[in-house]
Amino acid sequence: MLARRLIERKRDGGRIDPGEWRALITAYTAGQLADHQMAALLMAVYLNGLDPEEIAALTSAMLHSGAVFDPTPMLGPRVDKHSTGGVGDKVSLVLAPLVASVGVAVPMISGRGLGHTGGTLDKLEAIPGFRTDLSLAQARHQLEQIGCVMIGQTAEIAPADRRMYALRDATATVESLPLIAASIMSKKLAEGLDGLVLDVKHGSGALISDVARGLELAECMVGLGRAHGMPVVALLTAMDQPLGRACGNALETEEAIHALTGEGPPDLMELTIALGIEMLLLAGVAATPAAARAQLEAALASGAAARKFQEVIDAQGGNPGVVDDPAVLPQAAECELFVAPRSGVVARVEPRPIGRGVTALGGGRATADAAIDPSVGFVIGAKVGDWVDGGEPLATIFARDRAGVNEGRAVLRRAIVVGDDAPPPRPLISHRVTGAGIERYDPAG
């Protein structure tokens, strides 16, 4: 009866008190609250929102629904990064081993694809044998041994969020700002971090489209971190076109491997370095942005970052040979070029239909338990503002059969628009949000 009363109250625009949130989440974790009731509550939150006290209470209740990393035996600073999700966003695969290679412990807990956005776990699992389902004890041991672990949310960490995460996808409540904030921060607070860097995306391919709401989400999560004694820095970044070139699990993993030697696409490298600088500053291993940049670029140039990724792959059961030979990754049965329909300027490369297109090809999940084909997707060489000639290749479609190639061609016809001009591009990184407030991003620090 308590659940029904609270669902009714939130449906009608009322608020739920901290003690009631604790009772709800405790009941849900124990199996005493049915999924259909939680789904109704999620929709009520999506429609009516939560006030700051409610967001804090929900986050705390989800955090304490499970276990947390014990930081006591760990040596050195522990810092993680989280993205709110985009298309072609393989930054985590580059950033975690890169930052770990310069002496910062990175206990990275990631998710699977959500809505039209890709998931870090699916990209890692494209590597033959790679396990993301380590226990908390196994993850802690690996972190102590090599300074980096890249796992999914275990049954021990914020189990309430683990179930709610899947429900949000199934009930079209993914874009709710309070639910995004509580989901991310409950997991990150469970990692026992010394600092957290957030990549909060906005634009047509992001879960939150406009800058103002992106800043609101960033401030909310910075505040949640501050309330729990964890410094948080958020960068607001554009997602109006895919990040990098590759979209699809194995294709993005291959691009990340190239980026680990400094050979990734310019936008991917720019964002990775910017987030890495913030991580090193929070960890206290660099005193200035320039010093942090120098450390990161040296680790890429020397091969230290790539070697660290090999260590992580080997420790988690994967084939580390993939770093030297990405052809070890799953390969699509069919591939075909997609060419420009006319000469002109690339006016749009829409990320949302491309993300959905990867799913349609079999590279994403229509249901939470569906198997995926990691080999399919797109490699899109065109960027907004590029001049192209008619018949010039814009992208490559990777599919498991001819029907997939045809589907991919239809997707790209909708997503890539060639016209007479293009809108002025937004900056890749526009704002920096800390406990001190919001400022325009300055790449020079």
N, C-alpha and C positions, 0 to 999 in steps of 0.2 A: 504493500500500500504506500510506503514511503516513496518508492520510485515513481509511482503514478502521480502522486501529489507534486513531486518536484518537476516531473515532465510537464504537467499542466501549468505549473507556475512559470517555468521558463518559456513555454509556448505562449503564454499570455503576457510576456514581457517582464516578469518578475526576476528576482535574483535568488541565487542559492548560496547559503552561508558556508563558511569554511568547514564546519563540522559536518554539514550535510554532504559536501563534496567528498570528504573522507569516507563517510558511510557508503555513499554511492560507489566509489571506486573500490572500496574494500569488498562490497557485495559482488561487484562485477568480477573482480579478480578471483573470488571464491566460487564463482559459478552460480551465485544466488540471484543475479540480475540477468535476464535473458538478452540475447543479442538484439531482438526486435525492440526491446525497451531502450537499450543504449542507442540504437539507430534513431529512434524517435527523439531522444535527448540531443543527439548530435545535430539533427535537423533543426530543432528548436534553437540550439546555440548558433547554427549557421544563419538562421533568419533574424535572431534578436541580439546576438552578440553576448559578450561577457564584460563586466567592468573590471578594472585593474585588480581589485581584491579577489574577484572570482577567478581570474586567470592565474594569479599567484596560488590560490588555494587548489585549483585543479592541477597545476604543475606539481605542487608539493605532494598531493595525494597520489599522483601517478609515479613520481620519483620514489616514494616510500612504499609503493606496492611490491617492490622487489629489493634485490641486493644492490650494493654499490662496490666499485673498485676500492680495495684497501690500499691507500697510497703509501703506507708505512714502509714496506720493504723496497720501494722503488727509489732509485737514485736519480737526481737531476730533475729539471722542470718537465712538466707534462702539459702539452698544449695540443688542442685538436681544432679542426675546421669543419664547418658544415655549410652546405649550400641548400637554399630553399627549392632548388630544382629547376632544370632547364633542359633544352634539347642539345645534344652534342657535348654536354658538360662532363668531361672526363678528368677534371682538375684533380680530384681526390687521388686518382691513381698515380699522378705525377707528384703531387704535393706531399703526401704522407712519407714516402721514402726519401724525397728530397730533403725535407726538414729533419727527418731522423738521421740522415747522413751527416748533418752538422751538429749532432749532439743533443737534440731535443727529443724526448720520448713522445711518441704519437700513438695513443690508444684510440684508434678510429673506429667508431661504431656507425655503420651506414645502413641504408635501406635499399629496398627494391624499387622498381619503377612504380610511379604513382601518377595515375591519370595519363597524360601525354608525355610526361617527363621520364627520362631513363633513370636507372638505379645503379649505384656503384657495385652492389653485390652481384648483379647480373653480369656486369662487365668483368669483374674479377673471376667469376665462375666460368667465363669463356676460356680461361686458361685451364688446360687439361689437368684434372686432379685437385684443383684449388678448393680448399675447404674454408667456408666462412662461418661454419656452425660450431666454433670452438666454445668450450665452457668458459666461465669466468676464470676459473683456476688456470686453465690452459692459456687463456689470453694474458693473464697476469705474468705467468712464467715466460711467455714469449717476449712480452714487453721488457722484462728484466734482462733477458738474454740478448736481444738484438735491437731494442729500442723502438720497435714498431710492430703493431698488430692491426689487421684490417678485417673486422668481423661484422656479422649481423647482430641484431638485437637478440641476445640469448633469452631463454625462458626465465633467467634470473633477474634480468635488468628491465625495470619498468614494464612488467608483464601486462598491466592494464593498457598501456599505450600500444603494445604489440597487437593486441586484439582490436583496439579502437582504430589503429592505422589501417587495417584491412577493411573495417566497416566504413571508414571515411571514403575509401575508394569506391566501395559498392553503393554508397548512398549519395554520391555527388556532393559531399560536404568537404572535399579536399581544400577548397580555397578559403575556408573560414580562418580569419587572422588569429583569433584566440586559440583555435585548435592547432594551427601550425605552430604557434609559439609554445604552447604547453607540450606538444609532442616532441619538438626538437629539444627543448630545455630539460625536460624530464630525463631524457637519455643522456644528454651531455653532462648534467649535474651528477649523474650516477657514475661518471668516469673518474671522479676525483681529480679534476683538472686544476692546473695553476692558471690557465687562461684559455679562452675560446675565441676563435675568429669566425665570423659569419659572412657568407656571401649571400646577400639578400637580393634576389633578382626581380626586375620589373620589366614590363614590356609585353608584347603580344604573345610571347612564348613562355611567360612566367606564370606561376600560380596567382600572383598579384600583378595586375597590369600597370597601375599608375604609380608615379614616384611618391606621391603623398602617402598612400597606404603602405608602400614599401618602407618609407621612413618610420611610419607608425609601428610597423612590425619590428623593425630594427630597434627602435627605442624600447619597445616592450621587452624584447629579449635581453637587451643590455641591462634593463632594470631588474629582470628576474635573476640575471647573473649577479648583479650587485647585491641583491637581497640575500643571496646565498654565499657571499664572499668570494665570488669568482669573477675576475675582470673579463669583460667581453668587448671586443671591437667588431663592428660590422661595416662592411663595404657594400654600397649599393651599386649593382652592376646591371648593364643592359642585356636583355634577352629578346631583341627584336629580330635576330637571325641566329641560326645555330652557332654554337661556339666551336671554333676549329672547322675542320672539314668533314670528319667522320660522324655518322649518326647510325647507331646500331652497336650491339655489344662487343663482338670480336673486332669490328672495325675501329671502334673507339679505343679498345685496349691496345691495338697496334699503334694507333696514333699517339697514345700516352707513352708507349715504349720509345718511340722516336723523340718525343718531347723530353724524356729523361736524359737524353744526350744533347739537349739544346736545339733539336731539329724539328720542333713542333711548329704549327702555324703561329703567326705573330700574335693573334688575339689570345690564343691559349697560353702562350709563353708570358705575355704581359700580365694576364690575370693571375697565373700561377705564381709569378715572382712577387706581385703586389700582395697576395695573401700570405706568401711565405715570409715576406718582410715583417708583416704584422705579427706572425707567429713567433719569429725570432725576437722581436722587441718585447712581446709579452713574456717570453721565456727568460729574458735578461741575458741572452748570449750575444746580443749585439746592442751597442749603445745608440746607434743612429741608423736611419733607413739606408744610407749609403753603405755603411759597414755590413748591414744585413744582406743587401743586394750582392755585395762582393762575395760573401760567403756562399750564397746560393749559386751564383754564376760559376764559382770555382768548383763546387760540387758537381754541377752539370758537366763542365768541361773536362774534369779529371776522370769521370766515369763513376765517382763515388755514389751518386744518386742511383744510377742504373744497377750498380752492385748491391746496393741496399734493397732494391726491389727484388733482385734475385734471391737475397736472403729471406725476405718475407715469403716469396713464392715457395721456396724450398721448405721453410718451416711450416707452412700451411698445406703441404702435400701436393703442391703443383709442380709443374715441369719448369724449372728455372731456365732451361734452354730457350724458352720463348723470347727472352730478352735479346739473345743473340740471333735468333731466327724466328721472327713473328709468323712465318708460314706454319709453325706448329699449331697456331690457332685454327679453329674451325673455318673451313672455306666454303663459300656458297657454290651451289651447283651451276648457277646461271649468273652471268653479269652482262650488262649492256650499257652503252653510253646513252646519255640524254643530251640532246643538242639544242642550241638556241633557236627558237622559231623565227627570229628576225634579228637584224642588227639593231643595236641600241644600247641603252644603259640598263643595268640590272636595278630595277626599282624596288623589288621586294624579294626576300627569301624567307617565307613565312615559317617559323619554327613549329607552330602548333600542328598544322596539317602534316608536316614532316614527321613529327613525333608520333602522331596517330598512324601515319603511313608505315613506320617501322613495326608498330603493333599489327597492322593489317597484313604485313608480309610474314608475320609469325615471330617477330622479335620482341614482342611484349605480351602482356597477359590480358585477356578479356575477362578472366576470372582469377581469383587469388591463387588457386591451385593448378593453373594451367602450365604446361611445359612450354618452353620457348626455344626457338631456333637462334642460337647466338650468331650465326654466320650472316644473317640478312641485314639489309639496311641500305644506306646511301653514303657516298662520298661526294660532297658538293664543293667544287672548286670555286664557284662564283660567289662573290660578296657584293652587297649593295654598293652601288656607285661604280662598279666595273663596267668598262665598255666591252661589248662582245659583238662578234660578227655572226651573221646568220649561218647556222650549221656548225658553229664552234661548240665543242663539248663543254657542257656546264656541270655535269655530274655523272656518276656511275651508279647504276642500280645493281644491287646484289640480292639475288632471290633464290628460292629453292626449286623453282620450276618456271615454265614459261608464263603461267597464269600470274605468278608473282611479278615477273618482269612487266607484264601489262598493267598490273595494279600499281607498281612503282612508277611507271610512266605517267599514269593518270594522276598520281599524287603530285609529282613534280610539275606537271602542267598547271595544277592549281596553285602550287606553292611558290614557284619561281616566275616572276613577272618581269619581262623586258619591255621597257618603254622609251620615251624620249628624254626623260630626266629622272632623277632620284631625289628623295628628300634628304636634307642634310643629316648626316649620321649623329646619333647621340654619342657622348663619350662612353667608352666601355665601362669606366668607373667614374661615378659622378659625385658620390658623397661618402664621408667617413663619419661613423657614429660611435661615440664612446660615452662613458659616464659623464663627461664634461659637456656633452651636447652634440649637435650636428654641425659639420663643417664641409665645405666643398673639398673634394679630394684633390690633393696636390701630389703628383707622382714623385716630386723631389723631396717630399716630407716636410 
